[in-house]
């Protein structure tokens, strides 16, 4: 799980950097790609976190 968290964090950083690059150089395509990569990384991290918590909860209920 640590590797997946690092990948999600890397996507979030890449998206943020692409957004800033697109904003500074007036490149709309790169800026919007950065926004979508940022949102995708955030959503993936959130879904992995929810999955991990549900898996932990179901394992505790079924000993």
Secondary structure, 3 states (H helix, E strand, C coil): CHHHHHHHHHHHHHHHHHHHHHHHCCCHHHHHHHHHHHHHHHHHHHHHHHHHHHHHHHHHHCC
